[in-house]
Amino acid sequence: MAKTIFEGLGGKYERQGDYLIPCIALPAEEEQTIGTWGQRHLDYLKQYRKVTYTNLLTSGKLNTYLADIDRQAQERFERLIEGMKQAQGINSTPKGRKRLRMGRKNE
């Protein structure tokens, strides 16, 4: 039997009944935790960018990519919240330290 291009590149086949299935394994990828923003982006990739999702998955870069997206989005979110606090004059002092007397006049 003549070698296929896949076999010429070092690939191997596994017999499954009457079929030869190529033995393919994904490259090892470093496990990183992915937060809310990364999960949302993963859903977006699966739904609207299937080719990008498949390319990242098969190259072993999906988890790293999502962790980076999650970190960037979290940093932007925190900057946005901080800017909103400053614009509205909200400071970080807890409510327990600075109590307002409500409903009482001249005390």
N, CA, C and O atoms as a MOPAC input file, in Angstrom:
PM7 MOZYME 1SCF
protein

 N      0.84600 1    -1.17600 1     0.00000 1
 C      0.00000 1     0.00000 1     0.00000 1
 C      0.89700 1     1.24700 1     0.00000 1
 O      1.84700 1     1.31500 1     0.78000 1
 N      0.61700 1     2.21200 1    -0.84400 1
 C      1.42000 1     3.42900 1    -0.95300 1
 C      1.18400 1     4.31900 1     0.25600 1
 O      0.08300 1     4.35600 1     0.80400 1
 N      2.22100 1     5.03300 1     0.66700 1
 C      2.10700 1     5.93900 1     1.80400 1
 C      1.31900 1     7.18500 1     1.41000 1
 O      1.46600 1     7.70900 1     0.30600 1
 N      0.49300 1     7.63900 1     2.32100 1
 C     -0.23800 1     8.88400 1     2.09700 1
 C      0.63500 1    10.04300 1     2.54000 1
 O      1.68700 1     9.84200 1     3.14600 1
 N      0.20000 1    11.24700 1     2.23800 1
 C      0.94000 1    12.44600 1     2.66900 1
 C      1.00600 1    12.48200 1     4.19300 1
 O      2.03100 1    12.84600 1     4.77100 1
 N     -0.09200 1    12.10400 1     4.83300 1
 C     -0.14700 1    12.09400 1     6.29800 1
 C      0.89500 1    11.13900 1     6.87700 1
 O      1.58500 1    11.47500 1     7.84000 1
 N      1.00600 1     9.96000 1     6.29500 1
 C      1.99900 1     8.98600 1     6.75900 1
 C      3.41400 1     9.46600 1     6.45200 1
 O      4.33800 1     9.22500 1     7.22900 1
 N      3.58300 1    10.14400 1     5.32000 1
 C      4.88500 1    10.68300 1     4.95700 1
 C      5.36600 1    11.73800 1     5.94400 1
 O      6.57000 1    11.92800 1     6.11700 1
 N      4.42600 1    12.42700 1     6.59200 1
 C      4.77200 1    13.43800 1     7.59500 1
 C      4.89000 1    12.85400 1     8.99600 1
 O      5.05900 1    13.59100 1     9.96700 1
 N      4.80300 1    11.54300 1     9.10200 1
 C      4.97400 1    10.89800 1    10.40100 1
 C      3.68200 1    10.53500 1    11.09700 1
 O      3.70200 1    10.09800 1    12.24800 1
 N      2.54900 1    10.70800 1    10.41800 1
 C      1.26200 1    10.38600 1    11.01600 1
 C      0.98400 1     8.89700 1    10.98800 1
 O      1.54400 1     8.16100 1    10.17600 1
 N      0.12000 1     8.46700 1    11.87400 1
 C     -0.24000 1     7.05600 1    11.95100 1
 C     -1.75600 1     6.93200 1    11.90900 1
 O     -2.48800 1     7.85500 1    12.26900 1
 N     -2.20600 1     5.76200 1    11.45800 1
 C     -3.63000 1     5.47400 1    11.38200 1
 C     -3.99400 1     4.37500 1    12.37500 1
 O     -3.15600 1     3.55800 1    12.75700 1
 N     -5.25700 1     4.37300 1    12.78200 1
 C     -5.78900 1     3.34000 1    13.66700 1
 C     -6.99900 1     2.72100 1    12.96200 1
 O     -7.86800 1     3.43900 1    12.46800 1
 N     -7.05000 1     1.41200 1    12.92000 1
 C     -8.15300 1     0.74300 1    12.23400 1
 C     -9.37100 1     0.69000 1    13.15600 1
 O     -9.28600 1     0.23800 1    14.29800 1
 N    -10.49900 1     1.15700 1    12.63800 1
 C    -11.78100 1     1.10700 1    13.33200 1
 C    -12.75900 1     0.39000 1    12.40500 1
 O    -13.37300 1     1.01800 1    11.54300 1
 N    -12.90200 1    -0.88200 1    12.57500 1
 C    -13.75500 1    -1.65700 1    11.66900 1
 C    -13.11600 1    -1.71600 1    10.30100 1
 O    -11.99800 1    -2.21100 1    10.15600 1
 N    -13.81500 1    -1.21300 1     9.29200 1
 C    -13.29500 1    -1.18900 1     7.93000 1
 C    -12.59000 1     0.12400 1     7.59000 1
 O    -12.14600 1     0.30600 1     6.45600 1
 N    -12.48300 1     1.03000 1     8.54400 1
 C    -11.94300 1     2.35900 1     8.26200 1
 C    -10.60200 1     2.56900 1     8.95400 1
 O    -10.34000 1     2.01200 1    10.02000 1
 N     -9.76500 1     3.37800 1     8.33100 1
 C     -8.51500 1     3.82300 1     8.95100 1
 C     -8.71200 1     5.26300 1     9.40800 1
 O     -8.93500 1     6.16000 1     8.59400 1
 N     -8.62900 1     5.47100 1    10.70200 1
 C     -8.83400 1     6.79100 1    11.29900 1
 C     -7.46600 1     7.34900 1    11.68700 1
 O     -6.69000 1     6.64900 1    12.33700 1
 N     -7.14500 1     8.59600 1    11.30400 1
 C     -5.84600 1     9.15500 1    11.68900 1
 C     -5.77600 1     9.38400 1    13.20000 1
 O     -6.74400 1     9.83000 1    13.81600 1
 N     -4.62800 1     9.07400 1    13.78200 1
 C     -4.39700 1     9.30500 1    15.21000 1
 C     -3.92600 1    10.74900 1    15.37400 1
 O     -2.77700 1    11.08400 1    15.08400 1
 N     -4.82100 1    11.57300 1    15.83400 1
 C     -4.51600 1    12.99300 1    15.99400 1
 C     -4.75400 1    13.36200 1    17.44400 1
 O     -5.77400 1    12.99000 1    18.02500 1
 N     -3.81700 1    14.09200 1    18.03200 1
 C     -3.95900 1    14.56300 1    19.41300 1
 C     -3.71000 1    16.06800 1    19.43400 1
 O     -2.85000 1    16.57700 1    18.71400 1
 N     -4.46800 1    16.76700 1    20.26000 1
 C     -4.26600 1    18.20200 1    20.41300 1
 C     -3.00200 1    18.46100 1    21.21800 1
 O     -2.66200 1    17.67500 1    22.10300 1
 N     -2.30200 1    19.54800 1    20.92400 1
 C     -1.11100 1    19.86500 1    21.71000 1
 C     -1.48300 1    20.18800 1    23.16100 1
 O     -2.57700 1    20.67900 1    23.44000 1
 N     -0.57100 1    19.90700 1    24.05800 1
 C     -0.81500 1    20.18800 1    25.48100 1
 C     -0.91800 1    21.69500 1    25.69400 1
 O     -0.16800 1    22.47500 1    25.10700 1
 N     -1.85500 1    22.08200 1    26.53800 1
 C     -2.07600 1    23.49900 1    26.80400 1
 C     -2.05600 1    23.73700 1    28.30700 1
 O     -2.56500 1    22.92600 1    29.08000 1
 N     -1.47200 1    24.83800 1    28.71000 1
 C     -1.38400 1    25.17800 1    30.12800 1
 C     -2.77800 1    25.53800 1    30.65200 1
 O     -3.48700 1    26.33900 1    30.04300 1
 N     -3.16300 1    24.94600 1    31.77300 1
 C     -4.46400 1    25.23100 1    32.37400 1
 C     -4.42600 1    26.57200 1    33.08300 1
 O     -3.54800 1    26.82000 1    33.90900 1
 N     -5.37300 1    27.43200 1    32.76100 1
 C     -5.51900 1    28.72200 1    33.41200 1
 C     -6.99500 1    28.91400 1    33.71900 1
 O     -7.86000 1    28.45600 1    32.97200 1
 N     -7.27200 1    29.59100 1    34.81800 1
 C     -8.66100 1    29.83700 1    35.15200 1
 C     -9.21100 1    30.92700 1    34.24700 1
 O     -8.53200 1    31.91100 1    33.95200 1
 N    -10.42800 1    30.74000 1    33.82000 1
 C    -11.08700 1    31.69100 1    32.93000 1
 C    -12.33100 1    32.18900 1    33.64400 1
 O    -13.18900 1    31.40000 1    34.03900 1
 N    -12.42400 1    33.49500 1    33.80600 1
 C    -13.53700 1    34.09700 1    34.52300 1
 C    -14.74700 1    34.34600 1    33.63500 1
 O    -14.87800 1    33.77200 1    32.55400 1
 N    -15.61600 1    35.20600 1    34.11200 1
 C    -16.87400 1    35.50700 1    33.43100 1
 C    -16.64900 1    36.06500 1    32.03300 1
 O    -17.28800 1    35.63500 1    31.07300 1
 N    -15.74100 1    37.02200 1    31.92700 1
 C    -15.50900 1    37.67200 1    30.63800 1
 C    -14.94300 1    36.68300 1    29.62000 1
 O    -15.32600 1    36.71000 1    28.45000 1
 N    -14.05300 1    35.83000 1    30.05000 1
 C    -13.48900 1    34.81300 1    29.15900 1
 C    -14.53900 1    33.81100 1    28.71500 1
 O    -14.53800 1    33.38700 1    27.55900 1
 N    -15.44100 1    33.42200 1    29.62100 1
 C    -16.51300 1    32.48900 1    29.27400 1
 C    -17.46900 1    33.10900 1    28.25300 1
 O    -17.92900 1    32.44600 1    27.32400 1
 N    -17.75400 1    34.40200 1    28.45300 1
 C    -18.63600 1    35.09100 1    27.50400 1
 C    -17.99100 1    35.16700 1    26.12400 1
 O    -18.66100 1    34.98400 1    25.10700 1
 N    -16.69100 1    35.43700 1    26.09400 1
 C    -15.99500 1    35.51200 1    24.81600 1
 C    -15.93700 1    34.12900 1    24.15100 1
 O    -16.02600 1    34.02100 1    22.92800 1
 N    -15.78800 1    33.09300 1    24.94700 1
 C    -15.80700 1    31.73500 1    24.41500 1
 C    -17.14700 1    31.44200 1    23.74700 1
 O    -17.18400 1    30.87800 1    22.65300 1
 N    -18.24100 1    31.82000 1    24.39500 1
 C    -19.56800 1    31.63300 1    23.80500 1
 C    -19.69300 1    32.40800 1    22.49700 1
 O    -20.25900 1    31.90800 1    21.52500 1
 N    -19.15900 1    33.63900 1    22.47600 1
 C    -19.17900 1    34.46600 1    21.27100 1
 C    -18.40200 1    33.78100 1    20.14000 1
 O    -18.88100 1    33.71100 1    19.00800 1
 N    -17.20700 1    33.27900 1    20.45000 1
 C    -16.39800 1    32.60400 1    19.42700 1
 C    -17.12200 1    31.38000 1    18.87200 1
 O    -17.13200 1    31.15700 1    17.66200 1
 N    -17.72300 1    30.59300 1    19.75000 1
 C    -18.42500 1    29.38700 1    19.31400 1
 C    -19.62000 1    29.71700 1    18.42500 1
 O    -19.92500 1    28.98600 1    17.48300 1
 N    -20.29300 1    30.82200 1    18.73400 1
 C    -21.51200 1    31.15500 1    18.00700 1
 C    -21.23900 1    31.92800 1    16.71600 1
 O    -21.84900 1    31.64300 1    15.68600 1
 N    -20.31700 1    32.91300 1    16.76300 1
 C    -20.15500 1    33.81600 1    15.63300 1
 C    -18.81500 1    33.71200 1    14.90600 1
 O    -18.71200 1    34.14700 1    13.75900 1
 N    -17.79800 1    33.15400 1    15.53200 1
 C    -16.45900 1    33.06000 1    14.93400 1
 C    -15.94700 1    31.62400 1    15.03000 1
 O    -14.94600 1    31.34900 1    15.69100 1
 N    -16.65000 1    30.72400 1    14.36300 1
 C    -16.35700 1    29.29300 1    14.48400 1
 C    -14.96500 1    28.93600 1    13.95400 1
 O    -14.29600 1    28.06900 1    14.51500 1
 N    -14.52700 1    29.59700 1    12.88200 1
 C    -13.21200 1    29.29000 1    12.32300 1
 C    -12.11500 1    29.72700 1    13.29400 1
 O    -11.15800 1    28.98500 1    13.51700 1
 N    -12.24400 1    30.91300 1    13.86800 1
 C    -11.26500 1    31.39200 1    14.84900 1
 C    -11.23500 1    30.46900 1    16.05500 1
 O    -10.16100 1    30.12800 1    16.55000 1
 N    -12.41200 1    30.05800 1    16.53300 1
 C    -12.49800 1    29.13400 1    17.66300 1
 C    -11.78300 1    27.82300 1    17.35100 1
 O    -11.01000 1    27.32200 1    18.16700 1
 N    -12.04200 1    27.27300 1    16.17500 1
 C    -11.42800 1    26.00000 1    15.78600 1
 C     -9.91800 1    26.13500 1    15.65300 1
 O     -9.17200 1    25.25700 1    16.08700 1
 N     -9.46400 1    27.23900 1    15.05200 1
 C     -8.02300 1    27.46000 1    14.90200 1
 C     -7.33000 1    27.57600 1    16.25900 1
 O     -6.26600 1    26.99200 1    16.46400 1
 N     -7.92500 1    28.32500 1    17.18300 1
 C     -7.33700 1    28.46500 1    18.51700 1
 C     -7.34700 1    27.12900 1    19.26000 1
 O     -6.38700 1    26.78900 1    19.95000 1
 N     -8.42400 1    26.38600 1    19.11700 1
 C     -8.54300 1    25.10400 1    19.80200 1
 C     -7.51400 1    24.10300 1    19.29500 1
 O     -6.84400 1    23.44500 1    20.09000 1
 N     -7.38400 1    23.98500 1    17.97800 1
 C     -6.47800 1    22.99500 1    17.41800 1
 C     -5.00900 1    23.38100 1    17.54600 1
 O     -4.13500 1    22.51400 1    17.51500 1
 N     -4.73100 1    24.68000 1    17.69000 1
 C     -3.34100 1    25.09900 1    17.86200 1
 C     -2.90500 1    25.02800 1    19.32500 1
 O     -1.72100 1    25.17200 1    19.62700 1
 N     -3.86000 1    24.80700 1    20.23500 1
 C     -3.52800 1    24.72000 1    21.65700 1
 C     -3.39600 1    26.07200 1    22.32300 1
 O     -2.77400 1    26.17500 1    23.38100 1
 N     -3.96300 1    27.11100 1    21.73300 1
 C     -3.83500 1    28.46200 1    22.27400 1
 C     -5.14600 1    29.02500 1    22.81300 1
 O     -5.18500 1    30.17600 1    23.24900 1
 N     -6.20400 1    28.24700 1    22.79000 1
 C     -7.51800 1    28.75800 1    23.18900 1
 C     -7.55300 1    29.19700 1    24.64800 1
 O     -8.01200 1    30.29800 1    24.95200 1
 N     -7.07500 1    28.35300 1    25.54700 1
 C     -7.13400 1    28.66700 1    26.97500 1
 C     -6.30900 1    29.90800 1    27.30900 1
 O     -6.75700 1    30.75900 1    28.07700 1
 N     -5.11400 1    30.01800 1    26.74100 1
 C     -4.26000 1    31.18400 1    26.97700 1
 C     -4.92300 1    32.44300 1    26.43900 1
 O     -4.90800 1    33.48800 1    27.08900 1
 N     -5.50200 1    32.33700 1    25.25100 1
 C     -6.18800 1    33.46800 1    24.62700 1
 C     -7.35600 1    33.94600 1    25.48600 1
 O     -7.51400 1    35.14600 1    25.70900 1
 N     -8.17700 1    33.00800 1    25.97000 1
 C     -9.33400 1    33.37100 1    26.78500 1
 C     -8.92200 1    33.96100 1    28.13100 1
 O     -9.56600 1    34.88600 1    28.62600 1
 N     -7.85700 1    33.43400 1    28.72300 1
 C     -7.36900 1    33.98300 1    29.99300 1
 C     -6.88200 1    35.41700 1    29.79700 1
 O     -7.09200 1    36.26600 1    30.66300 1
 N     -6.23600 1    35.69000 1    28.67000 1
 C     -5.77100 1    37.04400 1    28.37700 1
 C     -6.94800 1    37.99100 1    28.14200 1
 O     -6.94500 1    39.11600 1    28.64000 1
 N     -7.94600 1    37.54700 1    27.39300 1
 C     -9.16000 1    38.34700 1    27.16700 1
 C     -9.84400 1    38.63900 1    28.49600 1
 O    -10.28900 1    39.76300 1    28.73100 1
 N     -9.93100 1    37.64200 1    29.36000 1
 C    -10.57200 1    37.80200 1    30.65600 1
 C     -9.83400 1    38.83800 1    31.50700 1
 O    -10.46300 1    39.68600 1    32.14000 1
 N     -8.50400 1    38.77000 1    31.52000 1
 C     -7.70400 1    39.72000 1    32.30000 1
 C     -7.88800 1    41.14700 1    31.77700 1
 O     -8.07200 1    42.07600 1    32.56300 1
 N     -7.83900 1    41.32500 1    30.45600 1
 C     -8.00600 1    42.65100 1    29.86900 1
 C     -9.39200 1    43.22500 1    30.16200 1
 O     -9.51700 1    44.39600 1    30.52200 1
 N    -10.42200 1    42.41000 1    30.01000 1
 C    -11.78700 1    42.87000 1    30.24900 1
 C    -11.99500 1    43.22700 1    31.72100 1
 O    -12.68100 1    44.20200 1    32.02700 1
 N    -11.41500 1    42.45400 1    32.62800 1
 C    -11.55000 1    42.74900 1    34.05700 1
 C    -10.87400 1    44.07300 1    34.40300 1
 O    -11.41000 1    44.86400 1    35.18000 1
 N     -9.69300 1    44.31200 1    33.82500 1
 C     -8.99500 1    45.57800 1    34.06400 1
 C     -9.81100 1    46.76100 1    33.54200 1
 O     -9.91700 1    47.78500 1    34.21800 1
 N    -10.38900 1    46.62800 1    32.34400 1
 C    -11.22800 1    47.69900 1    31.79000 1
 C    -12.46200 1    47.93300 1    32.65000 1
 O    -12.85200 1    49.07600 1    32.88600 1
 N    -13.06900 1    46.85700 1    33.11500 1
 C    -14.25100 1    46.96400 1    33.96600 1
 C    -13.92800 1    47.72200 1    35.25200 1
 O    -14.68300 1    48.60000 1    35.67100 1
 N    -12.79900 1    47.37600 1    35.87500 1
 C    -12.40600 1    48.05400 1    37.11000 1
 C    -12.11500 1    49.53400 1    36.87300 1
 O    -12.47700 1    50.37700 1    37.69400 1
 N    -11.45000 1    49.86100 1    35.73200 1
 C    -11.19800 1    51.27100 1    35.40300 1
 C    -12.50300 1    52.01400 1    35.17200 1
 O    -12.64200 1    53.16300 1    35.59200 1
 N    -13.45400 1    51.38200 1    34.51600 1
 C    -14.75000 1    51.99600 1    34.25900 1
 C    -15.48300 1    52.28200 1    35.56500 1
 O    -16.02400 1    53.37300 1    35.74600 1
 N    -15.50300 1    51.32200 1    36.46200 1
 C    -16.17000 1    51.50000 1    37.75300 1
 C    -15.50000 1    52.61400 1    38.55000 1
 O    -16.17700 1    53.44100 1    39.16000 1
 N    -14.16400 1    52.63200 1    38.54300 1
 C    -13.43200 1    53.68400 1    39.26800 1
 C    -13.74600 1    55.06300 1    38.68900 1
 O    -13.92500 1    56.02200 1    39.43900 1
 N    -13.81400 1    55.16800 1    37.37000 1
 C    -14.16800 1    56.43600 1    36.72800 1
 C    -15.58000 1    56.87400 1    37.07200 1
 O    -15.82800 1    58.06300 1    37.27300 1
 N    -16.50900 1    55.92600 1    37.14200 1
 C    -17.88800 1    56.25400 1    37.50800 1
 C    -17.96300 1    56.72400 1    38.96300 1
 O    -18.71500 1    57.64500 1    39.28000 1
 N    -17.18700 1    56.09300 1    39.84300 1
 C    -17.15600 1    56.51000 1    41.24300 1
 C    -16.65400 1    57.93900 1    41.36600 1
 O    -17.23900 1    58.74500 1    42.09000 1
 N    -15.58900 1    58.25300 1    40.67300 1
 C    -15.02200 1    59.59500 1    40.73200 1
 C    -15.97600 1    60.62400 1    40.14500 1
 O    -16.10300 1    61.72300 1    40.68400 1
 N    -16.64800 1    60.28700 1    39.05100 1
 C    -17.57900 1    61.21900 1    38.41500 1
 C    -18.77700 1    61.51000 1    39.31100 1
 O    -19.33200 1    62.60800 1    39.25800 1
 N    -19.18200 1    60.55100 1    40.12800 1
 C    -20.33400 1    60.74100 1    40.99700 1
 C    -19.94100 1    61.14200 1    42.41200 1
 O    -20.80200 1    61.31800 1    43.27400 1
 N    -18.64200 1    61.28600 1    42.64900 1
 C    -18.18200 1    61.72000 1    43.96300 1
 C    -18.29500 1    60.67300 1    45.04300 1
 O    -18.44800 1    61.01300 1    46.21600 1
 N    -18.22400 1    59.42900 1    44.68300 1
 C    -18.30600 1    58.33900 1    45.65800 1
 C    -16.88900 1    57.99700 1    46.08200 1
 O    -16.00500 1    57.80700 1    45.24700 1
 N    -16.68200 1    57.91800 1    47.40800 1
 C    -15.35200 1    57.51800 1    47.88100 1
 C    -15.41800 1    56.10600 1    48.44300 1
 O    -16.47400 1    55.47400 1    48.44600 1
 N    -14.30400 1    55.63300 1    48.90600 1
 C    -14.22200 1    54.23400 1    49.34300 1
 C    -14.46800 1    54.03200 1    50.82200 1
 O    -14.26200 1    52.92400 1    51.31700 1
 N    -14.89700 1    55.04900 1    51.55300 1
 C    -15.12200 1    54.85600 1    52.98300 1
 C    -16.37300 1    54.01100 1    53.19800 1
 O    -17.40500 1    54.25000 1    52.57100 1
 N    -16.27800 1    53.02800 1    54.08300 1
 C    -17.44000 1    52.18100 1    54.36100 1
 C    -18.57200 1    52.96900 1    55.00300 1
 O    -18.33000 1    53.98500 1    55.65500 1
 N    -19.77900 1    52.51900 1    54.82700 1
 C    -20.94700 1    53.21300 1    55.37400 1
 C    -20.92800 1    53.24500 1    56.89600 1
 O    -21.49400 1    54.16000 1    57.49300 1
 N    -20.30300 1    52.28700 1    57.52800 1
 C    -20.27800 1    52.23000 1    58.98800 1
 C    -19.50700 1    53.38500 1    59.61800 1
 O    -19.84300 1    53.79300 1    60.73000 1
 N    -18.51800 1    53.91300 1    58.97200 1
 C    -17.71700 1    55.00400 1    59.52700 1
 C    -18.40800 1    56.35000 1    59.41400 1
 O    -18.30600 1    57.18900 1    60.30900 1
 N    -19.08600 1    56.54200 1    58.34700 1
 C    -19.67000 1    57.84700 1    58.08900 1
 C    -21.18400 1    57.69600 1    57.98800 1
 O    -21.73100 1    57.52100 1    56.89900 1
 N    -21.84100 1    57.76300 1    59.11800 1
 C    -23.28100 1    57.57600 1    59.12700 1
 C    -23.97600 1    58.92400 1    58.94400 1
 O    -23.54200 1    59.95200 1    59.46300 1
 N    -25.03300 1    58.87800 1    58.21200 1
 C    -25.82800 1    60.06200 1    58.01000 1
 C    -27.05600 1    59.97700 1    58.92000 1
 O    -27.69700 1    58.93400 1    59.05100 1
 N    -27.34300 1    61.08100 1    59.52100 1
 C    -28.54600 1    61.10900 1    60.34400 1
 C    -29.69200 1    61.54300 1    59.45900 1
 O    -29.74500 1    62.68000 1    58.99100 1
 N    -30.56900 1    60.65400 1    59.24700 1
 C    -31.66100 1    60.95400 1    58.33300 1
 C    -32.94500 1    61.18400 1    59.11900 1
 O    -33.25200 1    60.46200 1    60.06800 1
 N    -33.68100 1    62.19600 1    58.70800 1
 C    -34.97300 1    62.45600 1    59.30800 1
 C    -34.89600 1    63.28300 1    60.58600 1
 O    -35.93900 1    63.59600 1    61.16100 1
 N    -33.69500 1    63.65200 1    61.05700 1
 C    -33.55900 1    64.46000 1    62.27800 1
 C    -32.92400 1    65.79300 1    61.92500 1
 O    -31.88500 1    65.83900 1    61.26700 1
 N    -33.53800 1    66.86000 1    62.35600 1
 C    -33.01500 1    68.16600 1    62.07100 1
 C    -32.37200 1    68.75000 1    63.33400 1
 O    -32.80000 1    68.47100 1    64.45400 1
 N    -31.35400 1    69.55300 1    63.12800 1
 C    -30.68200 1    70.30700 1    64.18900 1
 C    -30.09500 1    69.41700 1    65.28000 1
 O    -30.21700 1    69.75300 1    66.45800 1
 N    -29.49800 1    68.35400 1    64.95300 1
 C    -28.83800 1    67.53200 1    65.96700 1
 C    -27.36300 1    67.52100 1    65.73700 1
 O    -26.62600 1    66.88200 1    66.48800 1

